[in-house]
Amino acid sequence: MHRRTARALSVVAGLLAAATTLVPIAQAAPVPLPTPWTDQVSPSNALPEYPRPQLVRSEWLNLNGTWGFTGAPNLNSPPIGRPLSENVLVPYPIESMLSGVKRHEDNMFYRRTFTVPSTWDGRRVKLNFGAVTWETRVWVNGTSIGSHTGGFDAFSFDITPALKAGENEIVVGVASPVDGSRYPVGKQRRTPSGIFYTAASGIWQTVWLEPVRAEHITRLDTTPDVPGGALDLVVQGTAGQQATAEVLSGGQVVGTATGAVGSHLRVPVPNARLWSPDDPFLYDLRVRLPGGDVVTGYFGMRSLGKAMVGGVMRPLLNGKFVFQIGTLDQGYWPDGIYTAPTDAALRFDLERQKALGFNMVRKHIKVEPARWFYHADKLGLMVWQDMPALDAVDEVPNGHANYESELRRMIEQHKGITSIVQWVPFNEGWGEYDAGRIVDLVRSIDDTRLINHNSGSNCCVSDPDPGNGDVIDDHAYQISTGTRQPDARRVAVLGEYGGLGRRVTGHEWEPGKGFAYGALYPDETSLTNRYVEITKQVGRMVHGRGLSASVYTEPYDVENEVNGFYTYDRRVLKMTEARVREINQKVLAIAKGTEVGRGELVSLRVTTPGYTDRYLRHQDDFVRTDVLGEGSPDVAQKDATFWVRQGLADASCLSFESRNYPGQFLRHASSRIRKDANDGSALFAGDATFCAREGAGGTALESFNQRGAYLRHYAETVYLARSGGANPWDTPSSFAEDTTWAASVPLWRSGADLPLDQARSFKVTTPGFTDRFLRHRDGLARTDVVNASSAALLKADATFVVRRGLADPSCYSLEARNYPGRFLRHADFRVRLGANDNTDLFRRDATFCAQPGAGGVRLASVNELGTNMRHYAEEVFVATSGGGHPFDNPVSYDQDVTWAVSAAWAP
C-alpha cells in the first residue's frame, strides 16, 4: 500500500473508532488519492473556520465532527432517541473517503447531540447549514423543525422552541437520489464515468449553531457604486428595525448610514480604493440593530459593465477593459469530493491559479462554500459563476421549477461577492430551456453583472441563441478554428479550450485509465510546449477576433480526466510554472496594448470608431490607411502585413519590417511615416523603433527617439504626432483613438511566397538527405531519393501544383501533379493525399502557410497550431518541436521542416 494512502486511511479509522457500535463498512474501490491535507483532518478539527465571512457573529458553535449515520429506505421514520450503527465525519459527502462511509445512499439519517452554551440564555438559537444535497428534514429533540430542498444554497432553522436544558438531539434526514433530472446536480453521477464524476450526497458544508437576538440580521446585500462614491446596502432581517452600517478601512470608520431593514442605504466610501486582480483591496463592514445584534462583513469597491473599446464590445472592470484569463475550476477532491479537506486546501487551489498568471476562475457547474469566494475576493481572482446543471442533456420539464428556484437562491446569496463578474445559467445546452426567459430572470435578480446565457453555445445540444445575453461564448478545445466575433451588444469569449493531458504514475485515480481532450503528452516539457503554443493563439485572437476572455480546461485533474496543471491529489505540477505564467502574462499585456507578438506577422488595424475596417499599409514608400480585408488585392494585403521585430534601437521596444520588402522598416522622417531600407545608422534605428504603450483599447506606438510622439492616422495619412502640437495632425480631437492600433492576425498569413498555379517539387534540406524529395505513394506522403534517372511515376509523384489555400487564400494547398483534385492534407498528424470533399475540415487540413525556414520555406498547418510539415524516418507528418509524439523530436527539427522549392520533376 502506498505510504500516503496508508496514512490517509488511518484518519478514517480514527473517526470510526470514535463510534460506540459499529458494523463493518465496505471499502470503496479504487481508494482515492490522499492530498497533502488528508492526514490533517480529524473528528476534532473538521473545517473549524467560521464558515460565513460576509455575515460574521462572534459567538457560534461548530457542529462539524463525528455524527451517527445510517442509510434508510425513506425519510418517514427518523431515528429519534436511538444511536445509529455507523459514524460519518461531517461535513464530508458520504461517498468520500473522509466521510468514513464511502458509499452512496439515496436516503440517509445523521444524528448527534449537543449542549447549548449557558452564555446564550435569553437569545434565539439558529441551526445553520452551508449546503446539503438535496432534500433535508430536521428534528430537534423529536420535534420536526422544518425541511429544505436544494443542493448548493445555505439555509437555517430557528430551533429555540424545541430546545431543552442539558443535552439536545439533532436528527437530519437527507434524500439524494442524484440521477433522474429532478434537480440540479452539476457533474455528479451515481455511476461516474468520463466527464461525470462521483456523487457528493448529504451534508457537504459546515453545520453550526449561533445565538441571535429576536430582532436580527439575516443577510447583507452589498452593491458598490464607484461613480457615486458609495456602497448601496440592503440589510435583510427583522422588519421594522433601524440598521446602522459602518464602512471601515484599516480599522477606521470611513462612512456611516442608518436606515430601515429591507430598504436601500447609501454608505459613503470617499476616495475609494478600487478592487482589482492587481489590487484586491477589501473594505470591512459592520452593521448593528438597536436590540444589540451586530454582524461584520466585507466588500470590494469595483464597477462592472461593457462598452465599445477600440471599436470592439468589451467587458469592463472599473471602467477599463481587462482581459479575463482563467481556468475551468470544477472543485473536486479525491479525498472529499465536493468538500476540500481543509480551508488551507481550499485556499491553495486559488493561490496556485493566481501564481500561474490567471486573473479569473470559471466555477464550473458547482457552487462553492462561502469561504472559497472569500479567498477569491482576497486574492483578486474574478469569478464566472455557473449554475449547476440538471443531469440530463436534453430538457426535462419536471426539473425546471427546482432549477429556477435554486438559480434564484444562488444569485441572491452571492450578489455581494466582489469577485463574481458573470453569471452562467447553462453550459453547452445541458438541460437548456427557455434561455431567453432565463436571461431575463437572472437580470431581474441582479442587473449589475454580465450574463452568459450558455457557455459553449456553439456546442453540443445548445438551443438557438436568444440574443438577449451579454456574451457570445464558444468552446474550441484546440482553437484551430476561429471563434465567433463580438457584435454590437455582446462580448466574445472562449469559454473552454485546451484540455491537454498527461498521466503521472502514482498520482492517477485509476491507473492507466486517464484521458484528456486530445493526445496525452509524455513529460513536462512537451505538455508545457503545447500549452504555450495554443495560448499564443489566444493572444492573437484578442485583437484579431475581438476576444475578451479565455478559460483553460483545467487547473486540476478530476478523477480520470488528466488535463489539469496539477494532478488530482494536488501533489505534482505537470507543467513548468514559469513558462505558463510568462505566456499568460503576455496575453494580458497584448490585451492591454503593452506587448505585440514578437517574431510574428501582424496587421495594424485602426480602432477609431467608424474607421475600424481600415489598416495601416505602405504604398509608394509612404504609409497610409486603407479599407482592406478578404477580397482586397494580394499586394494591398501584403503591404499591410509586417514582421514584428526586436526594436532596432532598443530590444525592449519594437520595429516593424515589411513582409514583402525584407530589410525595409516603418520609420518616421519629417513627421511622416514611411517604409525605408535599413541603412544601419543609429538615426535610422531610432527612427524605426517604437515602444508599445497602453492605448484606448489596443496598442499606442510611441517613438523611441521622440518621446511623447505617437504613430497616428490623420486623413488617411500616417504621421508621428503629439497631442496639441503645432501641426494639423497633432489635433487633440480623437487623439487617443487615432493613435491606438489593434495588432491583429495578419491580412496575409504567409511570410514567404510560392509560385501560384505552377508545378514545383520540394527538396529536403536536412544535411545528408538533400537528394530526397516530398512525394506521395499509396496515398501517403513520404520522402524518396529522386534524380534525373528516376522513373517517370516517381517524378510525377514528387511534383505538386501550388494552389491558393483552400481554407485561406493567403496560404497554399499542394495539388498532386498526376492526380488532379487530390491534395496533400494531414489526418491524425500524418500527411497524405486525399480528394477534396469540400468540407471545412478537409480545406483546413489541406492548407499550409509558407514561412521562412532554415534556408528554405516551412509549410505551417493552419489548423494544427504550431505544427509544420516535417519528414521523419522517410514519412511526413505535421509536427511541433518538442511535442508529445516521436515525430515531434526537437533534434534537427528546423532542418527537417524546411523545404527547398525547386523546379518540378514533372512539369
Buried (B, 14 or more C-beta within 10 A) or exposed (E): EEEBBEEBBEBBEBBBEBBEEEEEBEEBEEBBBBBBBBBEBBBEEBBEBBBBBBBBBEEBBBBBBBBBBBBBEEBEEBBEEEEBBBBBBBBBBBBBBBBBBBEBBBBBBBBBEBEBEEEBEEBBBBBBBBBBBBBBBBBBBEEEBBBBBBBBBBBBBBBBEBBEEEEBBBBBBBBBBBBBBBBBBBBBBBEBEEBBBBBBBBBBBBBBBBBBBEBBBBBBBBBBBBEEBBBBBBBBBBEEBEBBBBBBBEEEEBBBBEBEBBEEBBBBBEEBEBBBBEEBBBBBBBBBBEEEBBBBBBBBBBBBBBBBBBBBBBBBBBBBBBBBBBBBBBBBBBBBBBBBBBBEBBBBBBBBBBEBBBBBBBBBBBBBBBBBBBBBBBBBBBBBBBBBBBBBBEBBEEBBEBBBBBBBBBBBBBBBBBBBBBBBBBBBBBBBBBBBEBBBBBBEBBEBBBBBBBBBBBBBEBBEBBEBBBBBBBBBBBBBBBBBBBEEEBBBBBBBBBBBBBBBEEBBBEEEEBBBBBBBBBEBBBBBBBBBBBBBBBBBBBBBBBBBBBBBBBBBBBBBBBBBBBBBBBBBBBBBBEBBBEBBBBBBBBBBBBBBBBEBBBBBBBBBEEBBEBBBBBEEEEBBBBEBEEEBEBEBBBBBBBBBBEBBBBEEBBBBBBBBBEEBBBBBEEBBBBBBBBEEEEEBBBBBBBBBBBBBBBBBBBBBBBEEBBBBBBEEBBBBBBBEBEEEBBBEEBBBBBBBBBBBBBBBBBBBBBEEEBBBBBBBBBEEBEEBBBBBEEEEBBBBEBEEEBEEEBBBBBBBBBBBBBBBBBBBBBBBBBBEEBBBBBEEBBBBBBEBEEEEBBBBBBBBBBBBBBEBBBBBBBBBBBBBBBBBEEBBBBBBBBBBBEBBBBEBBBBBBBBBBEEBBBE
